[in-house]
């Protein structure tokens, strides 16, 4: 009888120890996102450099210096030798904010597919936009000699 009581007490102790500290009732509101990102993808071959302008949805911004240059950390990539830079223009009236980008890889052709992920800031209360809410325009692709190459840039 003492053995059964000891097993029951130990079982109850272990069950209570596994309960944690509480507070896991799910009643909290998750933090609102503060950033959003979009990938710049290439559909072409023989390309060493691309440029384009991304129009941003309302509530999407970037940090930039006084000349409009965005920090290098705005762009992330896994492609060796790829360089990316950008200049931000804030929204004005009915004109959306824009990011002008330049992506180069001087030592080898750029691969097709995703080149860089661009991370943007979200204004408070702004929902994360879909990739289709961003618009790529004025894109140009060039080879190692600077000659125009046919192809396209897209956002996903």
C-alpha positions as CSV (number, residue, x, y, z in Angstrom):
1,X,0.0,0.0,0.0
2,X,2.9,2.4,0.8
3,X,4.5,1.6,-2.5
4,X,1.3,2.5,-4.4
5,X,1.0,5.8,-2.5
6,X,4.6,6.6,-3.3
7,X,4.1,5.9,-7.0
8,X,1.0,8.0,-7.1
9,X,2.8,10.9,-5.3
10,X,5.8,10.7,-7.6
11,X,3.5,10.5,-10.7
12,X,1.6,13.6,-9.5
13,X,4.9,15.4,-8.9
14,X,6.2,14.6,-12.3
15,X,2.9,15.7,-14.0
16,X,3.0,19.0,-12.2
17,X,6.7,19.5,-13.0
18,X,5.9,19.1,-16.7
19,X,3.3,21.8,-16.6
20,X,5.8,24.7,-16.9
21,X,5.2,28.1,-15.5
22,X,1.9,28.8,-17.0
23,X,1.2,31.9,-19.2
24,X,0.9,29.7,-22.3
25,X,-2.8,30.4,-22.6
26,X,-2.4,31.9,-26.1
27,X,-4.1,35.1,-25.0
28,X,-1.2,37.4,-26.2
29,X,-1.2,39.2,-29.5
30,X,1.8,38.4,-31.6
31,X,4.1,41.3,-32.4
32,X,3.3,43.1,-35.7
33,X,5.9,42.5,-38.4
34,X,8.4,45.4,-38.9
35,X,10.0,44.3,-42.2
36,X,9.0,42.8,-45.5
37,X,11.1,41.3,-48.3
38,X,11.0,40.6,-51.9
39,X,13.4,38.7,-54.2
40,X,14.8,40.1,-57.4
41,X,15.0,37.3,-60.0
42,X,16.7,37.2,-63.4
43,X,15.5,35.4,-66.5
44,X,18.4,35.8,-69.0
45,X,21.9,34.4,-69.7
46,X,25.2,36.1,-70.4
47,X,24.4,39.0,-67.9
48,X,26.9,40.7,-65.8
49,X,24.8,43.6,-64.6
50,X,21.2,44.6,-64.1
51,X,19.4,47.7,-63.0
52,X,15.8,48.6,-62.4
53,X,13.4,50.6,-60.3
54,X,11.1,49.0,-57.7
55,X,7.9,50.9,-56.8
56,X,6.9,50.2,-53.2
57,X,3.4,49.7,-51.8
58,X,2.1,52.3,-49.3
59,X,3.6,51.9,-45.9
60,X,6.8,50.3,-47.2
61,X,10.0,52.4,-46.7
62,X,13.8,52.1,-46.4
63,X,16.4,53.8,-44.3
64,X,18.8,55.8,-46.4
65,X,21.6,58.4,-46.0
66,X,21.2,62.0,-47.2
67,X,22.0,61.0,-50.8
68,X,19.3,58.3,-50.8
69,X,21.8,55.4,-50.6
70,X,20.5,52.4,-48.7
71,X,22.7,50.3,-46.4
72,X,24.3,47.3,-47.8
73,X,22.4,45.2,-45.3
74,X,19.2,45.9,-47.3
75,X,20.4,43.2,-49.8
76,X,21.2,39.6,-49.0
77,X,22.5,37.0,-51.4
78,X,24.3,33.7,-51.4
79,X,25.9,34.3,-54.8
80,X,29.7,34.7,-54.7
81,X,31.0,37.9,-56.2
82,X,27.6,39.6,-56.5
83,X,27.4,43.3,-55.6
84,X,24.1,45.1,-55.0
85,X,23.5,48.8,-54.3
86,X,20.4,50.9,-54.2
87,X,19.0,54.4,-53.9
88,X,15.7,55.2,-52.2
89,X,13.3,58.0,-53.1
90,X,10.5,58.6,-50.5
91,X,6.8,58.7,-51.6
92,X,5.5,62.1,-52.5
93,X,1.8,62.9,-53.1
94,X,0.5,60.2,-55.4
95,X,4.0,59.0,-56.5
96,X,5.0,55.9,-54.6
97,X,8.3,55.4,-52.9
98,X,11.0,53.8,-55.1
99,X,14.2,51.9,-54.9
100,X,16.6,52.1,-57.8
101,X,18.9,49.0,-57.8
102,X,22.1,48.0,-59.5
103,X,23.3,44.4,-59.3
104,X,26.6,43.4,-60.8
105,X,28.9,40.4,-60.8
106,X,32.1,41.5,-62.6
107,X,33.9,38.1,-62.5
108,X,31.2,35.8,-63.9
109,X,27.7,35.9,-65.4
110,X,24.8,36.3,-63.1
111,X,22.8,33.1,-62.6
112,X,19.2,32.8,-63.6
113,X,16.7,32.8,-60.7
114,X,16.8,34.8,-57.5
115,X,19.7,37.2,-57.2
116,X,19.1,39.1,-54.0
117,X,16.5,39.5,-51.3
118,X,15.6,43.1,-50.6
119,X,14.4,43.8,-47.0
120,X,12.1,46.8,-46.5
121,X,10.8,48.6,-43.4
122,X,7.0,48.5,-42.6
123,X,5.2,51.5,-41.1
124,X,3.3,50.7,-38.0
125,X,0.0,49.0,-38.8
126,X,1.0,48.1,-42.4
127,X,0.3,44.5,-43.4
128,X,3.0,42.6,-45.1
129,X,2.5,43.2,-48.8
130,X,2.6,40.4,-51.4
131,X,5.3,40.3,-54.0
132,X,2.7,41.4,-56.6
133,X,2.2,44.7,-54.7
134,X,5.7,45.8,-55.7
135,X,6.3,46.9,-59.3
136,X,9.6,46.5,-61.3
137,X,10.2,49.0,-64.0
138,X,12.9,50.5,-66.2
139,X,14.9,47.3,-66.0
140,X,18.1,47.0,-68.1
141,X,20.4,44.0,-68.5
142,X,24.0,44.1,-69.8
143,X,26.9,41.8,-70.6
144,X,30.5,42.1,-69.6
145,X,31.1,44.7,-72.3
146,X,28.1,46.8,-71.3
147,X,26.0,45.8,-74.3
148,X,22.3,45.3,-73.8
149,X,21.1,41.8,-73.2
150,X,17.5,40.7,-73.7
151,X,15.8,39.1,-70.7
152,X,13.8,40.3,-67.7
153,X,13.9,41.0,-64.0
154,X,11.0,40.0,-61.8
155,X,10.0,40.1,-58.2
156,X,8.9,37.1,-56.1
